């Protein structure tokens, strides 16, 4: 009898443990089901919140259109600047293609000036000589041709204001002048269009303070 009671108690205990286990499983499944349901609700709410209205879409498209238009205008401006730069570089290459040749001719023009300067009489007049007259005529014709055809122009005369960009000072002296002045011209300067090919070599009178700039 004792053995039978013991077995009955053990069986009841096993059944009780089984029931408890089954209840725990059902509780866990219930909790999981509840969590899944809550997650689905959260996802649905998130989807609803992310859904854009037509007005929002229009605003975004307008913003995107503005950005694309701005990028297009920038690219267009860059291309236009590039095109202008290429045109200028091409024109400069044409305008100054003969620079080296003209620089070589400048030395010949200097020789003409020296030759004509050496035949000047003490009273400042040139000797009446057919050779001198021929050299003078050739000099004038050559200079006129270089100026009209190639835009090579001589500049700098005695008394011109000194310009650092156009003149090279060989010597300086203090004088009663209001501003620096080219007192002597040793070599004329030459410009090709708006570019200095060779600066004029001059002696400069600098202000000594005795003359006011006003």
Backbone as a chain_set.jsonl record, in Angstrom:
{"seq": "XXXXXXXXXXXXXXXXXXXXXXXXXXXXXXXXXXXXXXXXXXXXXXXXXXXXXXXXXXXXXXXXXXXXXXXXXXXXXXXXXXXXXXXXXXXXXXXXXXXXXXXXXXXXXXXXXXXXXXXXXXXXXXXXXXXXXXXXXXXXXXXXXXXXXXXXXXXXXXXXXXXXXXXXXXXXXXXXXXXXXXXXXXXXXXXXXXXXXXXXXXXXXXXXXXXXXX", "coords": {"N": [[0.835, -1.194, 0.0], [1.872, 1.232, 0.732], [3.754, 1.567, -1.259], [2.098, 1.86, -3.428], [0.813, 4.267, -2.837], [2.968, 5.998, -2.899], [3.709, 5.901, -5.553], [1.466, 7.025, -6.678], [1.565, 9.595, -5.648], [3.923, 10.475, -6.855], [3.129, 10.4, -9.528], [1.089, 12.286, -9.516], [2.608, 14.5, -8.916], [4.214, 14.694, -11.188], [2.297, 15.136, -13.107], [1.435, 17.621, -12.233], [3.729, 19.174, -12.561], [3.907, 19.037, -15.336], [1.607, 20.345, -16.081], [2.194, 22.867, -15.111], [4.372, 23.479, -16.705], [3.217, 23.456, -19.223], [1.465, 25.599, -18.934], [3.292, 27.669, -18.613], [4.489, 27.662, -21.116], [2.307, 28.367, -22.692], [1.931, 30.934, -21.683], [4.296, 32.213, -22.48], [4.03, 32.01, -25.266], [1.793, 33.59, -25.549], [2.779, 36.072, -24.735], [4.705, 36.508, -26.731], [3.066, 36.637, -28.968], [1.664, 38.938, -28.342], [3.711, 40.842, -28.374], [4.48, 40.693, -31.077], [2.166, 41.627, -32.261], [2.133, 44.252, -31.296], [4.477, 45.185, -32.502], [3.759, 45.082, -35.191], [1.734, 46.987, -35.197], [3.276, 49.196, -34.584], [4.95, 49.321, -36.84], [3.029, 49.796, -38.795], [2.086, 52.282, -37.956], [4.449, 53.749, -38.287], [4.792, 53.545, -41.049], [2.551, 54.934, -41.86], [3.219, 57.453, -40.891], [5.46, 58.028, -42.441], [4.449, 58.29, -44.946], [4.076, 60.527, -47.579], [2.545, 63.632, -48.234], [0.858, 65.053, -51.123], [1.536, 67.777, -51.263], [3.958, 67.876, -49.877], [5.543, 66.393, -51.597], [5.534, 68.025, -53.865], [6.912, 70.265, -52.881], [9.449, 69.143, -52.389], [10.192, 68.422, -55.001], [10.283, 70.934, -56.21], [12.402, 72.055, -54.78], [14.476, 70.348, -55.559], [14.477, 70.917, -58.287], [15.295, 73.601, -58.247], [17.907, 73.316, -57.254], [19.097, 71.802, -59.318], [18.836, 73.604, -61.433], [20.469, 75.655, -60.53], [22.969, 74.351, -60.537], [23.18, 73.886, -63.278], [23.333, 76.528, -64.299], [25.733, 77.339, -63.156], [27.545, 75.564, -64.407], [27.161, 76.392, -67.026], [28.119, 79.026, -66.889], [30.803, 78.509, -66.263], [31.612, 77.182, -68.591], [31.248, 79.231, -70.453], [33.132, 81.104, -69.585], [35.432, 79.584, -70.014], [35.323, 79.309, -72.806], [35.617, 81.999, -73.62], [38.173, 82.463, -72.605], [39.695, 80.706, -74.164], [39.303, 81.837, -76.692], [40.544, 84.326, -76.333], [43.194, 83.526, -75.787], [43.808, 82.32, -78.207], [43.6, 84.537, -79.924], [45.618, 86.153, -78.845], [47.811, 84.559, -79.42], [47.853, 84.852, -82.166], [48.146, 87.647, -82.441], [50.597, 88.183, -81.198], [52.414, 86.581, -82.439], [54.602, 87.26, -83.982], [56.445, 88.32, -82.266], [59.142, 87.676, -81.491], [60.533, 88.003, -83.918], [60.113, 90.739, -84.38], [61.42, 91.804, -82.172], [64.043, 91.279, -82.902], [64.237, 93.01, -85.079], [64.132, 95.444, -83.817], [66.672, 96.053, -82.894], [67.896, 96.746, -85.279], [66.489, 99.074, -85.885], [67.462, 100.623, -83.813], [70.084, 100.92, -84.672], [69.681, 102.52, -86.933], [68.837, 104.868, -85.646], [71.179, 105.559, -84.243], [72.946, 105.947, -86.343], [71.776, 108.14, -87.698], [71.863, 109.971, -85.617], [74.564, 110.428, -85.39], [75.266, 112.046, -87.52], [74.215, 114.466, -87.058], [74.487, 117.954, -86.942], [76.261, 120.49, -85.034], [74.52, 122.57, -84.599], [72.128, 121.366, -84.395], [70.85, 120.64, -86.724], [70.48, 118.39, -89.484], [73.002, 117.127, -91.661], [72.955, 118.011, -95.084], [72.839, 115.578, -97.102], [72.845, 113.18, -99.629], [73.054, 110.455, -98.91], [72.488, 110.437, -96.189], [69.91, 111.437, -96.294], [68.715, 109.328, -97.685], [68.98, 107.23, -95.803], [67.422, 108.285, -93.765], [64.899, 108.325, -95.0], [64.476, 105.569, -95.443], [64.419, 104.687, -92.817], [62.112, 105.994, -91.829], [60.146, 104.855, -93.503], [60.336, 102.149, -92.835], [59.656, 102.172, -90.115], [57.033, 103.143, -90.305], [55.839, 101.059, -91.721], [56.105, 98.89, -89.898], [54.557, 99.864, -87.822], [51.963, 100.229, -88.949], [51.343, 97.723, -90.038], [52.122, 95.737, -88.206], [51.665, 96.779, -85.722], [53.706, 97.726, -84.099], [55.04, 100.041, -82.055], [57.057, 102.853, -81.36], [58.103, 104.503, -78.365], [58.565, 107.069, -75.849], [59.999, 110.053, -75.12], [62.222, 112.763, -74.49], [61.531, 114.353, -71.471], [59.164, 113.094, -70.902], [56.9, 111.728, -68.455], [58.097, 109.583, -65.919], [57.602, 106.098, -65.991], [57.26, 103.169, -64.271], [56.463, 100.776, -65.428], [56.997, 101.043, -68.097], [59.448, 102.219, -68.507], [62.981, 101.917, -68.051], [65.185, 102.746, -65.642], [68.356, 103.922, -66.08], [70.065, 105.658, -64.883], [69.924, 108.144, -62.251], [69.152, 111.465, -61.215], [69.015, 114.233, -58.963], [66.672, 116.846, -59.277], [64.957, 119.947, -60.018], [62.051, 119.147, -60.101], [58.597, 118.2, -60.101], [57.731, 115.606, -60.196], [59.027, 112.313, -61.053], [60.924, 112.427, -64.035], [61.727, 111.667, -67.418], [64.85, 112.415, -68.284], [66.91, 111.98, -70.098], [67.03, 110.01, -73.055], [68.205, 106.954, -73.724], [67.76, 104.594, -75.12], [65.029, 103.987, -77.188], [61.711, 102.929, -76.253], [59.572, 100.12, -77.067], [56.353, 99.077, -78.046], [54.106, 96.4, -78.598], [51.049, 96.325, -79.752], [49.245, 96.411, -76.857], [51.273, 95.598, -75.244], [54.413, 95.718, -73.68], [57.297, 95.446, -75.488], [59.964, 96.065, -75.398], [61.367, 97.847, -72.759], [61.889, 101.395, -72.431], [65.125, 102.787, -72.12], [66.364, 104.968, -69.855], [67.567, 108.109, -68.418], [66.767, 109.459, -65.31], [65.261, 112.286, -63.865], [64.844, 113.002, -60.547], [62.557, 114.223, -58.047], [63.714, 116.952, -56.079], [62.567, 118.156, -53.973], [62.194, 120.867, -54.081], [60.177, 121.738, -55.665], [56.695, 121.796, -55.595], [54.253, 119.208, -55.743], [51.703, 120.029, -56.296]], "CA": [[0.0, 0.0, 0.0], [2.781, 2.377, 0.767], [4.35, 1.712, -2.598], [1.084, 2.376, -4.343], [0.628, 5.69, -2.51], [4.155, 6.744, -3.359], [3.627, 6.03, -7.022], [0.378, 7.952, -6.976], [2.05, 10.948, -5.386], [4.894, 10.844, -7.901], [2.386, 10.647, -10.774], [0.415, 13.577, -9.356], [3.633, 15.574, -9.01], [4.628, 14.817, -12.592], [1.205, 15.802, -13.838], [1.403, 19.022, -11.818], [4.846, 19.844, -13.241], [3.562, 19.113, -16.75], [0.619, 21.41, -16.214], [2.896, 24.15, -14.935], [5.204, 23.719, -17.902], [2.319, 23.798, -20.33], [0.961, 26.964, -18.685], [4.387, 28.605, -18.893], [4.638, 27.735, -22.584], [1.192, 29.162, -23.209], [2.164, 32.334, -21.295], [5.357, 32.724, -23.358], [3.458, 32.188, -26.6], [0.882, 34.733, -25.478], [3.602, 37.281, -24.704], [5.294, 36.678, -28.055], [1.994, 37.073, -29.862], [1.363, 40.333, -28.008], [4.822, 41.657, -28.867], [4.396, 40.731, -32.539], [1.049, 42.508, -32.604], [2.566, 45.621, -31.033], [5.455, 45.542, -33.529], [3.02, 45.318, -36.428], [1.073, 48.284, -35.049], [4.316, 50.232, -34.674], [5.354, 49.418, -38.25], [1.94, 50.442, -39.54], [2.09, 53.705, -37.604], [5.62, 54.359, -38.919], [4.495, 53.658, -42.476], [1.604, 56.024, -42.05], [3.892, 58.726, -40.65], [6.392, 58.274, -43.542], [3.707, 58.548, -46.184], [4.158, 61.955, -47.876], [1.386, 64.25, -48.875], [1.188, 65.667, -52.423], [2.181, 69.076, -51.06], [5.354, 67.613, -49.52], [6.22, 65.942, -52.817], [5.712, 69.205, -54.722], [7.966, 71.09, -52.285], [10.723, 68.472, -52.622], [10.503, 68.529, -56.425], [10.674, 72.315, -56.467], [13.738, 72.228, -54.224], [15.401, 69.638, -56.43], [14.542, 71.668, -59.536], [16.109, 74.787, -57.989], [19.302, 72.898, -57.147], [19.564, 71.417, -60.646], [18.953, 74.83, -62.233], [21.665, 76.352, -60.059], [24.11, 73.624, -61.062], [23.235, 74.123, -64.729], [23.812, 77.891, -64.533], [27.157, 77.365, -62.815], [28.272, 74.891, -65.48], [27.073, 77.252, -68.206], [29.041, 80.142, -66.682], [32.164, 77.979, -66.37], [31.887, 76.917, -70.0], [31.358, 80.51, -71.152], [34.445, 81.653, -69.228], [36.439, 78.774, -70.713], [35.275, 79.66, -74.233], [36.217, 83.328, -73.774], [39.606, 82.355, -72.368], [40.295, 80.073, -75.331], [39.288, 82.814, -77.784], [41.581, 85.322, -76.046], [44.501, 82.904, -75.964], [44.016, 82.14, -79.645], [43.852, 85.85, -80.502], [46.944, 86.575, -78.403], [48.798, 83.794, -80.182], [47.922, 85.461, -83.501], [48.632, 89.027, -82.351], [51.989, 88.261, -80.752], [53.178, 85.492, -83.063], [55.83, 87.798, -84.564], [57.167, 89.077, -81.236], [60.586, 87.423, -81.546], [61.059, 88.637, -85.125], [60.101, 92.187, -84.186], [62.493, 92.129, -81.233], [65.287, 91.309, -83.675], [64.231, 94.198, -85.919], [64.313, 96.627, -82.977], [68.106, 96.388, -82.884], [68.165, 97.445, -86.539], [65.971, 100.427, -85.73], [68.417, 101.329, -82.956], [71.236, 101.279, -85.512], [69.27, 103.675, -87.725], [68.856, 106.041, -84.778], [72.567, 105.918, -83.96], [73.545, 106.481, -87.567], [71.244, 109.477, -87.938], [72.339, 110.842, -84.56], [75.985, 110.741, -85.57], [75.452, 113.025, -88.592], [73.582, 115.724, -86.657], [75.469, 119.02, -86.764], [76.283, 121.124, -83.728], [73.369, 123.449, -84.447], [70.924, 120.549, -84.289], [70.314, 120.295, -88.041], [71.146, 117.272, -90.132], [73.749, 117.456, -92.86], [72.243, 117.758, -96.331], [73.646, 114.579, -97.782], [71.931, 112.187, -100.215], [73.111, 109.196, -98.166], [71.752, 110.652, -94.955], [68.498, 111.549, -96.665], [68.243, 107.98, -98.012], [68.839, 106.486, -94.548], [66.262, 108.846, -93.061], [63.686, 107.875, -95.675], [64.308, 104.131, -95.175], [64.044, 104.581, -91.411], [60.711, 106.383, -91.693], [59.299, 103.864, -94.178], [60.358, 100.909, -92.057], [58.873, 102.386, -88.904], [55.629, 103.262, -90.699], [55.358, 99.716, -92.069], [55.989, 98.09, -88.676], [53.456, 100.383, -87.02], [50.667, 100.013, -89.603], [51.099, 96.308, -90.348], [52.37, 94.851, -87.057], [51.321, 97.512, -84.5], [54.898, 97.969, -83.293], [55.111, 101.495, -81.898], [58.12, 103.369, -80.499], [57.637, 105.508, -77.417], [59.474, 107.732, -74.927], [60.72, 111.249, -75.541], [62.785, 113.536, -73.391], [60.521, 115.138, -70.783], [58.01, 112.267, -70.541], [56.833, 111.276, -67.062], [58.671, 108.258, -65.742], [56.629, 105.038, -65.707], [58.004, 101.939, -63.951], [56.048, 99.676, -66.298], [57.428, 101.28, -69.479], [60.804, 102.761, -68.562], [64.035, 101.331, -67.218], [66.075, 103.828, -65.237], [69.777, 103.591, -66.111], [70.694, 106.556, -63.917], [69.006, 109.127, -61.675], [69.725, 112.696, -60.683], [68.086, 115.136, -58.3], [66.405, 118.037, -60.08], [63.788, 120.73, -59.585], [60.866, 118.624, -60.775], [57.55, 117.8, -59.158], [57.601, 114.143, -60.273], [60.107, 111.754, -61.867], [60.835, 112.765, -65.454], [62.777, 111.121, -68.271], [65.709, 113.532, -68.676], [67.627, 111.559, -71.299], [66.562, 108.736, -73.605], [69.328, 106.235, -74.307], [67.162, 103.692, -76.111], [63.573, 104.106, -77.22], [60.94, 101.738, -75.908], [58.675, 99.652, -78.125], [55.161, 98.343, -77.621], [53.358, 95.645, -79.6], [49.686, 96.518, -79.273], [49.257, 96.95, -75.493], [52.301, 94.871, -74.506], [55.755, 96.281, -73.81], [58.258, 94.496, -76.055], [61.222, 96.456, -74.765], [61.21, 99.118, -72.041], [62.833, 102.45, -72.795], [66.237, 102.947, -71.181], [66.406, 106.423, -69.68], [68.1, 108.728, -67.21], [65.592, 110.042, -64.677], [65.365, 113.368, -62.887], [63.996, 112.759, -59.402], [62.248, 115.463, -57.322], [64.616, 117.301, -54.984], [61.781, 118.77, -52.923], [62.064, 122.306, -54.261], [58.957, 121.991, -56.447], [55.548, 121.096, -55.026], [53.503, 118.407, -56.724], [50.514, 120.774, -56.654]], "C": [[0.871, 1.245, 0.0], [3.409, 2.61, -0.588], [3.371, 2.291, -3.558], [0.856, 3.845, -4.089], [1.783, 6.536, -3.009], [4.117, 6.967, -4.845], [2.564, 7.031, -7.41], [0.822, 9.372, -6.74], [3.031, 11.413, -6.461], [4.195, 11.184, -9.198], [1.686, 11.985, -10.698], [1.417, 14.724, -9.478], [4.07, 15.809, -10.43], [3.58, 15.534, -13.389], [1.159, 17.281, -13.504], [2.514, 19.803, -12.509], [4.55, 20.027, -14.719], [2.584, 20.241, -16.981], [1.283, 22.776, -16.093], [3.714, 24.485, -16.16], [4.35, 24.147, -19.067], [1.772, 25.196, -20.153], [2.034, 28.012, -18.984], [4.572, 28.781, -20.396], [3.547, 28.592, -23.173], [1.378, 30.647, -22.883], [3.212, 32.975, -22.192], [4.835, 32.979, -24.76], [2.534, 33.395, -26.631], [1.665, 36.043, -25.499], [4.22, 37.563, -26.065], [4.271, 37.192, -29.05], [1.658, 38.532, -29.623], [2.452, 41.267, -28.533], [4.784, 41.79, -30.383], [3.299, 41.675, -32.989], [1.434, 43.966, -32.405], [3.56, 46.097, -32.092], [4.776, 45.866, -34.845], [2.329, 46.672, -36.372], [2.093, 49.423, -35.201], [4.765, 50.442, -36.105], [4.295, 50.133, -39.069], [1.914, 51.942, -39.249], [3.264, 54.426, -38.253], [5.39, 54.554, -40.407], [3.54, 54.797, -42.755], [2.273, 57.38, -41.872], [4.849, 59.073, -41.784], [5.669, 58.563, -44.851], [3.605, 60.052, -46.401], [2.889, 62.435, -48.561], [1.798, 64.832, -50.229], [1.901, 67.007, -52.272], [3.658, 68.903, -50.713], [6.158, 67.209, -50.751], [6.504, 67.128, -53.733], [6.85, 70.074, -54.201], [9.341, 70.473, -52.54], [11.137, 68.58, -54.082], [10.935, 69.947, -56.79], [12.091, 72.583, -55.951], [14.782, 71.555, -55.114], [15.582, 70.374, -57.756], [15.414, 72.919, -59.386], [17.595, 74.428, -57.927], [19.871, 72.528, -58.512], [19.749, 72.641, -61.542], [20.205, 75.606, -61.834], [22.932, 75.683, -60.571], [24.286, 73.859, -62.555], [23.797, 75.507, -65.036], [25.299, 78.014, -64.21], [27.995, 76.725, -63.919], [28.283, 75.747, -66.745], [28.036, 78.43, -68.085], [30.5, 79.688, -66.809], [32.533, 77.743, -67.829], [32.071, 78.206, -70.782], [32.705, 81.169, -70.842], [35.567, 80.904, -69.932], [36.488, 79.134, -72.194], [35.928, 81.024, -74.478], [37.736, 83.276, -73.586], [40.32, 81.727, -73.569], [40.351, 81.033, -76.523], [40.394, 83.848, -77.586], [42.973, 84.744, -76.262], [44.82, 82.698, -77.441], [44.337, 83.463, -80.317], [45.223, 86.371, -80.104], [48.04, 85.844, -79.177], [48.966, 84.366, -81.585], [48.577, 86.841, -83.434], [50.123, 89.1, -82.037], [52.855, 87.141, -81.332], [54.525, 85.976, -83.588], [56.699, 88.543, -83.555], [58.674, 88.891, -81.35], [61.218, 88.075, -82.772], [61.142, 90.151, -84.952], [61.172, 92.62, -83.193], [63.844, 92.19, -81.952], [65.369, 92.561, -84.547], [64.458, 95.472, -85.106], [65.787, 97.041, -82.934], [68.516, 97.102, -84.163], [67.66, 98.878, -86.485], [66.882, 101.253, -84.83], [69.64, 101.778, -83.765], [70.907, 102.475, -86.404], [69.339, 104.951, -86.881], [70.285, 106.497, -84.482], [73.222, 106.55, -85.192], [73.078, 107.899, -87.843], [71.701, 110.453, -86.866], [73.781, 111.257, -84.748], [76.232, 111.79, -86.637], [74.765, 114.339, -88.266], [74.647, 116.766, -86.375], [75.32, 119.659, -85.387], [75.094, 122.053, -83.513], [72.052, 122.694, -84.404], [70.312, 120.162, -85.611], [71.117, 119.155, -88.64], [71.865, 117.745, -91.393], [72.922, 117.11, -94.104], [73.117, 116.851, -97.179], [72.691, 113.54, -98.348], [71.908, 110.865, -99.45], [72.296, 109.318, -96.88], [70.256, 110.739, -95.248], [67.913, 110.174, -97.001], [68.025, 107.142, -96.759], [67.613, 106.972, -93.778], [64.962, 108.349, -93.673], [63.415, 106.393, -95.4], [63.835, 103.913, -93.739], [62.567, 104.908, -91.217], [59.784, 105.348, -92.326], [59.215, 102.558, -93.379], [59.519, 101.044, -90.799], [57.384, 102.475, -89.221], [55.051, 101.893, -91.038], [55.157, 98.854, -90.828], [54.814, 98.555, -87.813], [52.109, 100.051, -87.639], [50.342, 98.53, -89.774], [51.198, 95.412, -89.12], [52.081, 95.52, -85.717], [52.505, 97.658, -83.545], [55.135, 99.475, -83.24], [56.251, 101.851, -80.949], [57.531, 104.412, -79.557], [58.812, 106.015, -76.586], [60.237, 108.86, -75.62], [61.241, 111.953, -74.297], [61.703, 114.427, -72.782], [59.278, 114.35, -70.422], [58.06, 111.89, -69.063], [57.35, 109.842, -66.964], [57.598, 107.264, -65.327], [57.399, 103.739, -65.482], [57.669, 100.8, -64.909], [56.599, 99.813, -67.717], [58.881, 101.723, -69.605], [61.736, 101.997, -67.628], [65.045, 102.422, -66.911], [67.52, 103.339, -65.22], [70.532, 104.422, -65.077], [69.644, 107.537, -63.405], [69.798, 110.316, -61.156], [68.639, 113.491, -59.997], [67.918, 116.393, -59.158], [65.157, 118.72, -59.557], [62.571, 120.316, -60.405], [59.87, 118.165, -59.724], [57.378, 116.291, -59.111], [58.714, 113.612, -61.149], [59.87, 111.976, -63.355], [62.001, 112.118, -66.196], [63.629, 112.288, -68.796], [66.492, 113.22, -69.945], [67.095, 110.196, -71.736], [67.739, 108.068, -74.29], [68.856, 105.261, -75.39], [65.651, 103.845, -76.046], [62.918, 102.796, -76.79], [60.01, 101.372, -77.053], [57.538, 98.836, -77.52], [54.54, 97.644, -78.82], [51.923, 95.563, -79.109], [49.741, 97.114, -77.861], [50.316, 96.283, -74.623], [53.667, 95.5, -74.761], [56.702, 95.197, -74.313], [59.646, 94.768, -75.495], [61.029, 97.782, -74.044], [62.255, 100.13, -72.51], [63.888, 102.579, -71.704], [66.524, 104.445, -71.068], [67.205, 106.809, -68.45], [66.984, 109.574, -66.618], [65.994, 111.186, -63.757], [64.349, 113.112, -61.783], [63.73, 114.075, -58.67], [63.222, 115.702, -56.174], [63.893, 117.993, -53.842], [61.568, 120.258, -53.075], [60.793, 122.695, -54.992], [57.831, 121.155, -55.854], [54.809, 120.345, -56.124], [52.232, 119.122, -57.148], [50.798, 121.761, -57.781]], "O": [[0.575, 2.21, -0.704], [3.572, 3.755, -1.008], [3.725, 3.109, -4.407], [0.718, 4.613, -5.041], [1.591, 7.655, -3.484], [4.437, 8.045, -5.346], [2.736, 7.797, -8.358], [0.504, 10.265, -7.525], [2.993, 12.556, -6.917], [4.584, 12.119, -9.897], [1.673, 12.742, -11.668], [1.124, 15.769, -10.058], [4.277, 16.947, -10.851], [3.869, 16.4, -14.215], [0.881, 18.109, -14.372], [2.308, 20.921, -12.98], [4.9, 21.055, -15.299], [2.702, 21.0, -17.943], [0.99, 23.705, -16.846], [3.748, 25.633, -16.603], [4.693, 25.068, -19.808], [1.626, 25.921, -21.137], [1.751, 29.081, -19.523], [4.783, 29.89, -20.887], [3.796, 29.434, -24.035], [1.035, 31.514, -23.687], [3.062, 34.12, -22.619], [5.134, 34.002, -25.376], [2.493, 34.133, -27.615], [1.286, 36.998, -26.177], [4.261, 38.711, -26.509], [4.561, 38.064, -29.869], [1.398, 39.282, -30.564], [2.163, 42.339, -29.065], [5.026, 42.871, -30.919], [3.457, 42.422, -33.954], [1.111, 44.82, -33.232], [3.51, 47.245, -32.532], [5.163, 46.808, -35.537], [2.324, 47.419, -37.351], [1.832, 50.446, -35.834], [4.944, 51.576, -36.55], [4.606, 50.963, -39.924], [1.744, 52.763, -40.15], [3.127, 55.559, -38.715], [5.742, 55.592, -40.968], [3.681, 55.529, -43.734], [1.961, 58.337, -42.582], [5.052, 60.25, -42.082], [6.296, 59.059, -45.788], [3.115, 60.778, -45.536], [2.265, 61.726, -49.35], [2.983, 65.079, -50.451], [2.778, 67.335, -53.072], [4.508, 69.663, -51.176], [7.303, 67.626, -50.926], [7.587, 67.225, -54.311], [7.663, 70.568, -54.983], [10.291, 71.185, -52.867], [12.311, 68.807, -54.374], [11.852, 70.133, -57.59], [12.881, 73.258, -56.611], [15.84, 72.124, -55.385], [16.69, 70.451, -58.287], [16.179, 73.257, -60.288], [18.438, 75.139, -58.475], [21.001, 72.896, -58.833], [20.703, 72.709, -62.317], [20.912, 76.145, -62.686], [23.867, 76.363, -60.993], [25.407, 74.014, -63.039], [24.637, 75.655, -65.924], [26.035, 78.711, -64.908], [29.025, 77.267, -64.32], [29.291, 75.816, -67.448], [28.696, 78.797, -69.058], [31.328, 80.391, -67.388], [33.642, 78.069, -68.253], [32.928, 78.29, -71.661], [33.343, 81.727, -71.734], [36.535, 81.51, -70.392], [37.569, 79.251, -72.771], [36.699, 81.187, -75.424], [38.487, 83.943, -74.297], [41.411, 82.157, -73.946], [41.328, 81.042, -77.272], [41.095, 84.209, -78.531], [43.835, 85.396, -76.85], [45.959, 82.88, -77.872], [45.222, 83.535, -81.169], [45.922, 86.966, -80.924], [49.059, 86.43, -79.54], [50.068, 84.371, -82.135], [49.441, 87.173, -84.246], [50.829, 89.972, -82.545], [53.899, 86.801, -80.777], [55.484, 85.207, -83.639], [57.584, 89.308, -83.938], [59.413, 89.874, -81.309], [62.31, 88.637, -82.684], [62.134, 90.77, -85.338], [61.768, 93.686, -83.351], [64.68, 93.042, -81.651], [66.453, 93.113, -84.735], [64.926, 96.474, -85.647], [66.108, 98.229, -82.937], [69.389, 97.97, -84.137], [68.32, 99.793, -86.98], [67.056, 102.451, -85.055], [70.16, 102.875, -83.565], [71.752, 103.347, -86.611], [69.833, 105.982, -87.337], [70.564, 107.696, -84.472], [73.946, 107.541, -85.096], [73.883, 108.766, -88.183], [71.909, 111.632, -87.151], [74.177, 112.335, -84.305], [77.312, 112.38, -86.667], [74.73, 115.24, -89.104], [75.606, 116.497, -85.652], [74.358, 119.388, -84.668], [74.698, 122.3, -82.374], [70.982, 123.303, -84.38], [69.333, 119.415, -85.63], [72.296, 118.983, -88.333], [71.397, 118.641, -92.095], [72.278, 116.063, -94.167], [74.017, 117.308, -97.882], [71.811, 113.062, -97.632], [70.861, 110.224, -99.352], [71.522, 108.427, -96.528], [69.44, 110.171, -94.522], [66.769, 109.878, -96.656], [67.026, 106.431, -96.645], [66.863, 106.176, -93.213], [64.028, 107.992, -92.954], [62.274, 106.001, -95.154], [62.974, 103.074, -93.473], [61.853, 104.185, -90.522], [58.753, 105.003, -91.749], [58.15, 101.95, -93.271], [58.76, 100.139, -90.453], [56.561, 101.936, -88.48], [53.91, 101.594, -90.688], [54.146, 98.16, -90.716], [54.158, 97.747, -87.156], [51.196, 99.63, -86.928], [49.182, 98.133, -89.665], [50.453, 94.44, -88.997], [52.238, 94.886, -84.673], [52.326, 97.707, -82.328], [55.399, 100.105, -84.265], [56.405, 101.25, -79.886], [56.582, 105.114, -79.905], [59.908, 105.454, -76.623], [61.002, 108.646, -76.561], [60.742, 111.745, -73.191], [61.035, 115.172, -73.499], [58.413, 114.863, -69.712], [59.141, 111.749, -68.489], [57.07, 109.004, -67.821], [56.792, 107.534, -64.437], [58.102, 103.262, -66.373], [58.516, 99.946, -65.171], [56.666, 98.832, -68.458], [59.478, 101.619, -70.677], [61.335, 101.505, -66.574], [65.685, 102.959, -67.815], [67.871, 102.451, -64.443], [71.502, 103.96, -64.475], [68.607, 107.739, -64.037], [70.943, 110.192, -60.721], [67.475, 113.436, -60.395], [68.887, 116.931, -59.693], [64.401, 118.157, -58.765], [62.123, 121.047, -61.288], [60.24, 117.793, -58.61], [56.928, 115.749, -58.101], [59.301, 114.372, -61.919], [58.775, 111.748, -63.869], [63.113, 112.03, -65.677], [63.18, 113.055, -69.649], [66.713, 114.103, -70.773], [66.757, 109.347, -70.911], [68.221, 108.55, -75.315], [69.484, 105.13, -76.441], [65.067, 103.834, -74.963], [63.485, 101.714, -76.94], [59.699, 102.205, -77.904], [57.736, 98.024, -76.616], [54.454, 98.207, -79.911], [51.615, 94.827, -78.171], [50.241, 98.226, -77.693], [50.266, 96.389, -73.398], [54.034, 95.779, -75.902], [56.89, 94.168, -73.664], [60.398, 93.851, -75.165], [60.572, 98.749, -74.653], [63.355, 99.765, -72.927], [63.583, 102.492, -70.515], [66.877, 105.101, -72.048], [67.485, 105.992, -67.573], [66.324, 110.324, -67.338], [66.937, 111.073, -62.974], [63.149, 113.015, -62.039], [64.588, 114.958, -58.67], [63.524, 114.795, -55.399], [64.516, 118.379, -52.853], [60.839, 120.862, -52.287], [60.376, 123.853, -54.946], [57.988, 119.954, -55.634], [54.747, 120.784, -57.272], [51.718, 118.866, -58.237], [49.897, 122.48, -58.214]]}, "num_chains": 1, "name": "protein.A"}
